[in-house]
Amino acid sequence: MSHIDTSQKQDWPFCVIFVTIICYTYCMHQLLTNINNNIGISPEGDIYIGDDLKILSYDASTTKIAAPTKLDKAAIILCTEGTQHLRINLREHMLESQTLVTLMPGQIIEAFECSEDYKAYAIILSKRFIDAVNIPGWQQSYISMYNTPMLKLDDTQLQAFHTFFMILYRAADDAENPFRLQVIENLIRVFYFGGISRLRTSVHASNNVKNSLIERFMELVHENYRTERLVGFYADKLCITPKYLSKLVKEHTGRSASDWIESHVILEARAMLQSSDMTIQQIATSLNFSNQSFFGKYFKRATGISPKQYRMNK
């Protein structure tokens, strides 16, 4: 029986991988060269694909002061130069160069003045598009994004994210490609797995069951906080006891379950008091309070002032 050189047999998978990497690197080099030659350092104009995807560029001349707005879409913003004062979920933030901002539907943003050298790019994604992309486990980053929407980037990370924006812009601009949306969907997946998910430092549960419960609790609160404020409602939905849910959420987020529910309700109430013409009674009704007095006591307990005082001080 002939002798088989096993060392060569073991080497061939490495050779295949090496050749694949070389080919991939060459293709990416060609793609990036083409992108840089065609669109230069920044996108020219904004891209809209229906109501599902927008790629926008901002500078001091196009950035406007905006009243509190509850987002119905996700937004990924990359600031490359200058600064802008933002209020996200009614917390003050200074957006600086080399900063990435990730915002999810339901969050409230208010934009203020920016510096004269301000430059930023934004990707706006509808919830329908996010669902279509179907990124497994993206909700693991929800708590992190809610508490710390801004991430400071180093030079290498900034270049990587800037390059991605350029690639995505070019793909979205290619209207003649019949697979344009599929290309964009996969680029968004790459962006998440290769970028955002690696930068995020989410709180991890000790096992997948606990992690899944926290994620589902956050989803339920986001869907039901206008009508349900009791921990028991959410515990029933998760088929666990209110005591266990409270313990689990506190351990892995640093905040109690009731605090998460209350923060959603108060955030919504503040936004409506600041930016709508609704009466306090109408706001109370929309948030499922039995009367204006009960709503006023709930709001004052959480904020220290009455709804009327808060509206007068806006």
C-alpha contacts under 8 A as a table, 3 or more apart, distances in Angstrom:
res1	aa1	res2	aa2	distance
5	D	8	Q	5.71
5	D	9	K	6.65
6	T	9	K	4.84
6	T	10	Q	6.15
7	S	10	Q	5.15
7	S	11	D	6.28
8	Q	11	D	5.01
8	Q	12	W	6.48
9	K	12	W	5.78
10	Q	13	P	6.78
10	Q	14	F	7.94
11	D	14	F	5.50
11	D	15	C	6.50
12	W	15	C	4.98
12	W	16	V	6.31
13	P	16	V	5.13
13	P	17	I	6.26
14	F	17	I	5.11
14	F	18	F	6.02
15	C	18	F	5.00
15	C	19	V	6.11
16	V	19	V	5.23
16	V	20	T	6.12
17	I	20	T	5.03
17	I	21	I	6.17
18	F	21	I	5.17
18	F	22	I	6.28
19	V	22	I	5.08
19	V	23	C	6.18
20	T	23	C	5.16
20	T	24	Y	6.03
21	I	24	Y	5.05
21	I	25	T	5.97
22	I	25	T	5.14
22	I	26	Y	6.16
23	C	26	Y	5.14
23	C	27	C	6.17
24	Y	27	C	5.13
24	Y	28	M	6.12
25	T	28	M	5.14
25	T	29	H	6.07
26	Y	29	H	5.01
26	Y	30	Q	6.22
27	C	30	Q	5.10
27	C	31	L	6.11
28	M	31	L	4.93
28	M	32	L	6.00
29	H	32	L	5.21
29	H	33	T	6.00
30	Q	33	T	5.09
30	Q	34	N	6.10
31	L	34	N	5.12
31	L	35	I	6.16
32	L	35	I	4.96
32	L	36	N	6.07
32	L	167	I	7.62
33	T	36	N	5.22
33	T	37	N	6.07
34	N	37	N	5.13
34	N	38	N	6.09
35	I	38	N	5.24
35	I	39	I	5.95
35	I	40	G	7.27
35	I	166	M	7.06
35	I	167	I	6.97
35	I	170	R	7.02
36	N	39	I	5.63
36	N	40	G	4.78
36	N	41	I	6.74
37	N	40	G	5.86
39	I	42	S	6.51
39	I	43	P	6.08
39	I	44	E	6.99
40	G	43	P	7.43
42	S	166	M	7.13
43	P	46	D	7.56
43	P	57	S	7.15
43	P	166	M	6.88
43	P	169	Y	6.92
45	G	56	L	7.44
45	G	57	S	7.21
46	D	54	K	7.34
46	D	55	I	5.68
46	D	56	L	4.78
46	D	57	S	6.49
47	I	53	L	7.98
47	I	54	K	5.55
47	I	55	I	5.00
47	I	56	L	6.60
47	I	169	Y	7.41
47	I	172	A	6.99
47	I	173	D	6.79
48	Y	51	D	7.34
48	Y	53	L	5.98
48	Y	54	K	4.61
48	Y	55	I	6.64
49	I	52	D	6.16
49	I	53	L	5.22
49	I	54	K	6.41
49	I	172	A	7.73
50	G	53	L	6.78
51	D	54	K	7.63
51	D	126	S	6.97
52	D	124	I	7.77
52	D	125	L	5.65
52	D	126	S	4.72
52	D	127	K	7.89
52	D	128	R	7.06
52	D	129	F	5.78
53	L	123	I	7.20
53	L	124	I	5.60
53	L	125	L	4.92
53	L	126	S	6.55
53	L	129	F	7.59
54	K	122	A	7.84
54	K	123	I	5.75
54	K	124	I	4.92
54	K	125	L	6.79
55	I	121	Y	7.36
55	I	122	A	5.74
55	I	123	I	4.72
55	I	124	I	6.43
55	I	169	Y	6.82
56	L	121	Y	5.69
56	L	122	A	5.12
56	L	123	I	6.53
57	S	119	K	7.51
57	S	120	A	5.88
57	S	121	Y	4.46
57	S	122	A	6.35
58	Y	61	S	7.85
58	Y	62	T	5.75
58	Y	63	T	6.05
58	Y	118	Y	7.67
58	Y	119	K	5.54
58	Y	120	A	5.10
58	Y	121	Y	6.12
59	D	62	T	5.48
59	D	63	T	6.00
59	D	116	E	7.89
59	D	117	D	7.21
59	D	118	Y	5.16
59	D	119	K	4.51
59	D	120	A	6.58
60	A	63	T	5.40
60	A	114	C	6.45
60	A	115	S	6.64
60	A	116	E	5.34
60	A	117	D	6.59
60	A	118	Y	5.43
60	A	119	K	7.15
63	T	114	C	7.57
64	K	111	A	7.37
64	K	112	F	7.47
64	K	113	E	7.61
65	I	110	E	7.81
65	I	111	A	5.16
65	I	112	F	4.76
65	I	113	E	6.27
66	A	69	T	7.73
66	A	110	E	5.70
66	A	111	A	4.94
66	A	112	F	6.69
67	A	110	E	5.41
67	A	111	A	6.91
67	A	275	S	6.57
68	P	108	I	6.31
68	P	109	I	5.50
68	P	110	E	4.40
68	P	111	A	7.68
68	P	271	A	6.27
68	P	274	Q	7.27
68	P	275	S	6.14
69	T	108	I	5.37
69	T	109	I	5.44
69	T	110	E	6.34
69	T	271	A	7.59
69	T	275	S	7.92
70	K	105	P	7.74
70	K	106	G	5.80
70	K	107	Q	5.73
70	K	108	I	4.32
70	K	109	I	6.57
70	K	271	A	7.81
71	L	74	A	7.20
71	L	104	M	7.31
71	L	105	P	5.07
71	L	106	G	5.24
71	L	107	Q	5.64
71	L	108	I	6.03
71	L	109	I	7.38
72	D	105	P	4.74
72	D	106	G	6.03
72	D	126	S	7.33
72	D	127	K	7.50
73	K	104	M	6.58
73	K	105	P	4.73
73	K	106	G	7.84
73	K	124	I	6.61
73	K	125	L	5.63
73	K	126	S	4.67
73	K	127	K	5.82
74	A	102	T	7.63
74	A	103	L	5.51
74	A	104	M	4.40
74	A	105	P	5.21
74	A	124	I	5.74
74	A	125	L	5.09
74	A	126	S	6.33
74	A	127	K	7.09
75	A	101	V	7.79
75	A	102	T	5.95
75	A	103	L	5.04
75	A	104	M	6.53
75	A	122	A	6.66
75	A	123	I	5.67
75	A	124	I	4.60
75	A	125	L	6.36
76	I	100	L	7.21
76	I	101	V	5.66
76	I	102	T	4.71
76	I	103	L	6.40
76	I	122	A	5.48
76	I	123	I	5.12
76	I	124	I	6.61
77	I	100	L	5.74
77	I	101	V	4.94
77	I	102	T	6.56
77	I	120	A	6.81
77	I	121	Y	5.67
77	I	122	A	4.29
77	I	123	I	6.52
78	L	98	Q	7.27
78	L	99	T	6.01
78	L	100	L	4.70
78	L	101	V	6.45
78	L	120	A	5.43
78	L	121	Y	5.22
78	L	122	A	6.31
78	L	161	F	7.79
78	L	162	H	7.70
79	C	82	G	7.58
79	C	83	T	7.88
79	C	95	L	7.21
79	C	96	E	6.46
79	C	97	S	5.03
79	C	98	Q	5.76
79	C	99	T	5.42
79	C	100	L	6.52
79	C	118	Y	7.78
79	C	119	K	6.03
79	C	120	A	4.18
79	C	121	Y	6.55
80	T	96	E	7.86
80	T	97	S	4.65
80	T	98	Q	5.25
80	T	99	T	7.25
80	T	118	Y	7.81
80	T	119	K	5.75
80	T	120	A	5.68
80	T	158	L	7.83
81	E	96	E	7.09
81	E	97	S	4.45
81	E	98	Q	7.22
81	E	117	D	6.32
81	E	118	Y	5.22
81	E	119	K	5.02
81	E	120	A	7.05
82	G	96	E	6.00
82	G	97	S	5.49
82	G	114	C	7.57
82	G	115	S	5.70
82	G	116	E	7.25
82	G	117	D	5.01
82	G	118	Y	4.01
82	G	119	K	6.41
83	T	94	M	6.75
83	T	95	L	5.31
83	T	96	E	4.44
83	T	97	S	6.39
83	T	114	C	5.65
83	T	115	S	5.45
83	T	117	D	7.84
83	T	118	Y	5.74
84	Q	94	M	5.86
84	Q	95	L	5.00
84	Q	96	E	6.72
84	Q	111	A	7.82
84	Q	112	F	6.85
84	Q	113	E	5.96
84	Q	114	C	4.06
84	Q	115	S	6.39
84	Q	118	Y	7.25
85	H	92	E	7.59
85	H	93	H	6.13
85	H	94	M	4.73
85	H	95	L	6.12
85	H	111	A	6.51
85	H	112	F	5.22
85	H	113	E	5.92
85	H	114	C	6.36
86	L	92	E	6.17
86	L	93	H	5.18
86	L	94	M	6.05
86	L	95	L	6.83
86	L	109	I	7.12
86	L	110	E	5.79
86	L	111	A	4.81
86	L	112	F	5.86
87	R	90	L	5.28
87	R	91	R	5.19
87	R	92	E	4.60
87	R	93	H	5.79
87	R	109	I	5.64
87	R	110	E	4.93
87	R	111	A	6.48
88	I	91	R	5.25
88	I	92	E	6.61
88	I	93	H	7.06
88	I	107	Q	7.27
88	I	108	I	5.77
88	I	109	I	4.55
88	I	110	E	6.47
89	N	107	Q	6.01
89	N	108	I	4.85
89	N	109	I	6.19
89	N	267	L	6.67
90	L	108	I	7.19
90	L	109	I	7.40
90	L	110	E	7.86
90	L	267	L	7.35
95	L	99	T	6.73
95	L	150	M	7.77
96	E	99	T	5.83
98	Q	152	K	6.07
98	Q	153	L	5.26
98	Q	154	D	7.00
98	Q	155	D	7.63
98	Q	158	L	5.93
99	T	150	M	6.55
99	T	151	L	5.56
99	T	152	K	4.55
99	T	153	L	5.66
99	T	158	L	7.97
100	L	150	M	5.69
100	L	151	L	5.14
100	L	152	K	6.46
100	L	153	L	7.08
101	V	149	P	5.47
101	V	150	M	4.53
101	V	151	L	6.40
102	T	145	M	6.46
102	T	149	P	5.34
102	T	150	M	6.71
103	L	107	Q	6.77
103	L	145	M	6.98
103	L	146	Y	7.68
103	L	149	P	6.39
104	M	107	Q	5.99
104	M	145	M	7.93
104	M	146	Y	7.97
105	P	127	K	7.33
106	G	222	H	7.60
107	Q	146	Y	7.96
108	I	271	A	7.47
114	C	118	Y	6.33
115	S	118	Y	5.29
121	Y	165	F	7.70
125	L	129	F	6.22
125	L	130	I	6.65
126	S	129	F	5.15
126	S	130	I	6.34
127	K	130	I	4.94
127	K	131	D	6.11
128	R	131	D	5.15
128	R	132	A	6.16
129	F	132	A	4.92
129	F	133	V	6.17
130	I	133	V	5.17
130	I	134	N	6.39
130	I	135	I	7.87
131	D	134	N	5.03
131	D	135	I	7.93
133	V	185	E	5.58
133	V	186	N	7.61
133	V	188	I	7.68
133	V	189	R	7.20
135	I	138	W	5.88
135	I	189	R	6.59
137	G	140	Q	5.56
137	G	141	S	8.00
138	W	141	S	5.86
138	W	142	Y	7.27
138	W	197	S	7.78
139	Q	142	Y	4.93
139	Q	143	I	7.97
139	Q	215	E	6.22
140	Q	143	I	7.21
140	Q	202	S	6.72
140	Q	211	N	7.70
140	Q	215	E	6.52
141	S	144	S	5.24
141	S	145	M	6.07
141	S	197	S	7.19
141	S	200	R	6.63
141	S	201	T	7.80
141	S	202	S	5.58
142	Y	145	M	5.12
142	Y	146	Y	5.99
142	Y	215	E	7.99
143	I	146	Y	5.07
143	I	147	N	6.23
143	I	202	S	6.99
143	I	203	V	7.86
143	I	253	T	7.51
144	S	147	N	5.38
144	S	148	T	5.77
144	S	149	P	7.40
144	S	200	R	6.81
144	S	201	T	6.80
144	S	202	S	5.28
144	S	203	V	7.49
145	M	148	T	5.19
145	M	149	P	4.62
145	M	150	M	7.82
145	M	200	R	7.92
146	Y	149	P	5.94
148	T	151	L	7.48
151	L	199	L	7.92
153	L	156	T	7.84
153	L	157	Q	5.52
153	L	158	L	5.66
154	D	157	Q	5.32
154	D	158	L	6.06
155	D	158	L	5.11
155	D	159	Q	6.26
156	T	159	Q	5.25
156	T	160	A	6.25
157	Q	160	A	5.01
157	Q	161	F	6.16
158	L	161	F	5.28
158	L	162	H	5.97
159	Q	162	H	5.04
159	Q	163	T	6.01
160	A	163	T	5.17
160	A	164	F	6.29
161	F	164	F	4.98
161	F	165	F	6.34
161	F	195	G	7.74
162	H	165	F	5.19
162	H	166	M	6.44
163	T	166	M	5.06
163	T	167	I	6.27
164	F	167	I	5.04
164	F	168	L	6.06
164	F	191	F	7.34
165	F	168	L	5.15
165	F	169	Y	5.97
166	M	169	Y	5.09
166	M	170	R	6.23
167	I	170	R	5.19
167	I	171	A	6.24
168	L	171	A	5.08
168	L	172	A	6.07
168	L	184	I	6.66
168	L	187	L	6.87
169	Y	172	A	5.18
169	Y	173	D	6.03
170	R	173	D	5.06
170	R	174	D	6.40
171	A	174	D	5.37
171	A	180	R	6.60
171	A	183	V	7.01
171	A	184	I	6.61
172	A	175	A	6.99
172	A	180	R	6.58
172	A	181	L	7.72
172	A	184	I	6.80
174	D	177	N	5.77
174	D	180	R	6.90
175	A	178	P	7.66
175	A	180	R	7.00
176	E	180	R	7.97
177	N	180	R	5.21
179	F	182	Q	5.28
179	F	183	V	6.22
180	R	183	V	5.13
180	R	184	I	6.26
181	L	184	I	5.00
181	L	185	E	6.07
182	Q	185	E	5.07
182	Q	186	N	6.32
183	V	186	N	5.34
183	V	187	L	6.20
184	I	187	L	4.99
184	I	188	I	6.18
185	E	188	I	5.21
185	E	189	R	6.45
186	N	189	R	4.97
186	N	190	V	6.25
187	L	190	V	5.00
187	L	191	F	6.06
188	I	191	F	4.88
188	I	192	Y	6.19
189	R	192	Y	5.13
189	R	193	F	6.11
190	V	193	F	5.30
190	V	194	G	5.46
190	V	195	G	7.58
191	F	194	G	5.40
191	F	195	G	5.31
191	F	196	I	6.77
192	Y	195	G	5.31
192	Y	196	I	4.91
192	Y	197	S	5.67
193	F	196	I	6.57
193	F	197	S	5.43
193	F	198	R	6.92
194	G	197	S	6.91
194	G	198	R	6.55
195	G	198	R	5.49
195	G	199	L	6.39
196	I	199	L	5.24
196	I	200	R	6.16
197	S	200	R	5.30
198	R	201	T	7.81
203	V	252	H	6.03
203	V	253	T	6.64
204	H	211	N	6.67
204	H	252	H	7.01
205	A	208	N	6.96
205	A	210	K	5.64
205	A	211	N	4.89
205	A	252	H	6.48
206	S	210	K	6.87
206	S	211	N	7.51
207	N	210	K	5.68
207	N	211	N	6.35
208	N	211	N	4.99
208	N	212	S	5.95
209	V	212	S	5.15
209	V	213	L	6.29
210	K	213	L	5.12
210	K	214	I	6.41
210	K	248	L	7.59
211	N	214	I	5.33
211	N	215	E	6.31
212	S	215	E	5.12
212	S	216	R	6.07
213	L	216	R	5.11
213	L	217	F	6.02
213	L	238	L	7.13
214	I	217	F	5.03
214	I	218	M	6.27
214	I	248	L	7.67
214	I	249	V	6.47
215	E	218	M	5.23
215	E	219	E	6.37
216	R	219	E	5.00
216	R	220	L	6.15
216	R	238	L	7.80
217	F	220	L	5.09
217	F	221	V	6.17
217	F	234	Y	6.75
217	F	238	L	7.56
218	M	221	V	5.20
218	M	222	H	6.21
219	E	222	H	5.18
219	E	223	E	6.24
220	L	223	E	5.06
220	L	224	N	5.90
220	L	225	Y	7.92
220	L	234	Y	6.94
221	V	224	N	5.22
221	V	225	Y	5.18
221	V	234	Y	7.65
221	V	260	W	7.79
221	V	261	I	6.18
221	V	264	H	7.81
222	H	225	Y	6.08
222	H	264	H	7.49
223	E	226	R	7.95
224	N	227	T	5.70
224	N	228	E	5.69
225	Y	228	E	5.16
225	Y	229	R	6.02
225	Y	261	I	6.22
225	Y	264	H	6.57
225	Y	265	V	6.21
226	R	229	R	7.72
226	R	265	V	6.60
226	R	286	S	7.23
226	R	287	L	4.74
226	R	288	N	6.37
227	T	287	L	6.18
227	T	288	N	5.26
228	E	233	F	6.97
228	E	288	N	7.99
229	R	233	F	7.85
229	R	258	S	7.66
229	R	261	I	6.19
229	R	262	E	7.19
230	L	233	F	5.69
230	L	234	Y	7.39
230	L	258	S	7.30
231	V	234	Y	5.45
231	V	235	A	6.21
231	V	242	P	5.99
231	V	246	S	7.76
231	V	257	A	6.67
231	V	258	S	6.11
232	G	235	A	4.96
232	G	236	D	6.04
232	G	241	T	7.47
232	G	242	P	5.24
233	F	236	D	5.30
233	F	237	K	6.45
234	Y	237	K	5.05
234	Y	238	L	6.32
234	Y	242	P	7.89
235	A	238	L	5.07
235	A	239	C	5.97
235	A	240	I	5.21
235	A	241	T	5.59
235	A	242	P	5.14
235	A	245	L	6.23
236	D	239	C	4.88
236	D	240	I	6.22
236	D	241	T	7.14
236	D	242	P	7.85
237	K	240	I	7.94
240	I	244	Y	6.69
240	I	245	L	6.75
241	T	244	Y	5.29
241	T	245	L	6.28
242	P	245	L	5.09
242	P	246	S	6.08
243	K	246	S	5.23
243	K	247	K	6.21
244	Y	247	K	5.08
244	Y	248	L	6.01
245	L	248	L	5.11
245	L	249	V	6.07
245	L	257	A	7.13
246	S	249	V	5.37
246	S	250	K	6.06
246	S	256	S	5.83
246	S	257	A	5.17
246	S	258	S	7.62
247	K	250	K	5.26
247	K	251	E	6.12
247	K	256	S	7.56
248	L	251	E	5.27
248	L	252	H	6.37
249	V	252	H	5.43
249	V	253	T	5.76
249	V	254	G	7.38
249	V	255	R	6.76
249	V	256	S	5.91
249	V	257	A	5.78
250	K	253	T	5.54
250	K	254	G	4.93
250	K	255	R	4.84
250	K	256	S	4.61
250	K	257	A	6.86
251	E	254	G	5.90
251	E	255	R	7.84
253	T	256	S	7.82
255	R	259	D	6.22
255	R	260	W	6.87
256	S	259	D	5.05
256	S	260	W	6.48
257	A	260	W	5.24
257	A	261	I	6.46
258	S	261	I	5.10
258	S	262	E	6.04
259	D	262	E	5.04
259	D	263	S	5.95
260	W	263	S	5.20
260	W	264	H	6.46
261	I	264	H	5.41
261	I	265	V	6.50
262	E	265	V	5.09
262	E	266	I	6.05
263	S	266	I	5.20
263	S	267	L	5.84
264	H	267	L	5.16
264	H	268	E	6.23
265	V	268	E	5.28
265	V	269	A	6.17
265	V	287	L	7.43
266	I	269	A	4.91
266	I	270	R	5.99
266	I	299	F	6.76
266	I	302	A	7.53
267	L	270	R	5.22
267	L	271	A	6.25
268	E	271	A	5.16
268	E	272	M	6.27
269	A	272	M	5.21
269	A	273	L	6.10
269	A	283	I	7.02
269	A	287	L	7.92
270	R	273	L	5.06
270	R	274	Q	6.03
270	R	310	Y	7.91
271	A	274	Q	5.15
271	A	275	S	5.94
271	A	276	S	7.73
272	M	275	S	5.40
272	M	276	S	5.09
272	M	277	D	7.95
272	M	278	M	7.30
272	M	283	I	7.14
273	L	276	S	6.09
273	L	277	D	7.78
273	L	278	M	7.56
273	L	280	I	7.68
273	L	283	I	7.94
273	L	307	P	7.32
273	L	310	Y	7.48
273	L	311	R	5.53
274	Q	311	R	6.07
274	Q	314	K	6.06
278	M	282	Q	5.86
278	M	283	I	6.33
279	T	282	Q	5.09
279	T	283	I	6.31
280	I	283	I	5.03
280	I	284	A	6.10
280	I	292	Q	6.84
280	I	307	P	7.22
280	I	308	K	7.60
281	Q	284	A	5.02
281	Q	285	T	6.19
281	Q	291	N	7.17
281	Q	292	Q	5.18
282	Q	285	T	5.07
282	Q	286	S	6.12
283	I	286	S	5.08
283	I	287	L	6.30
284	A	287	L	5.28
284	A	288	N	6.36
284	A	289	F	5.24
284	A	290	S	7.61
284	A	291	N	6.60
284	A	292	Q	5.68
284	A	295	F	5.69
285	T	288	N	5.01
285	T	289	F	5.57
285	T	290	S	7.01
285	T	291	N	7.12
285	T	292	Q	7.84
286	S	289	F	7.68
289	F	292	Q	7.19
289	F	294	F	6.63
289	F	295	F	5.82
290	S	294	F	6.83
290	S	295	F	7.82
291	N	294	F	5.56
291	N	295	F	6.49
292	Q	295	F	5.08
292	Q	296	G	6.05
293	S	296	G	5.04
293	S	297	K	6.32
294	F	297	K	5.26
294	F	298	Y	6.23
295	F	298	Y	5.09
295	F	299	F	6.07
296	G	299	F	5.15
296	G	300	K	6.03
296	G	306	S	5.90
296	G	307	P	6.10
297	K	300	K	5.16
297	K	301	R	6.03
297	K	306	S	7.48
298	Y	301	R	5.31
298	Y	302	A	6.49
299	F	302	A	5.30
299	F	303	T	6.05
299	F	304	G	7.73
299	F	305	I	7.39
299	F	306	S	6.42
299	F	307	P	6.57
300	K	303	T	5.12
300	K	304	G	4.75
300	K	305	I	4.70
300	K	306	S	4.88
300	K	307	P	7.19
301	R	304	G	5.72
301	R	305	I	7.73
303	T	306	S	7.84
305	I	309	Q	6.18
305	I	310	Y	6.46
306	S	309	Q	5.20
306	S	310	Y	6.19
307	P	310	Y	5.03
307	P	311	R	6.17
308	K	311	R	5.19
308	K	312	M	6.25
309	Q	312	M	5.09
309	Q	313	N	6.20
310	Y	313	N	5.19
310	Y	314	K	6.28
311	R	314	K	5.31
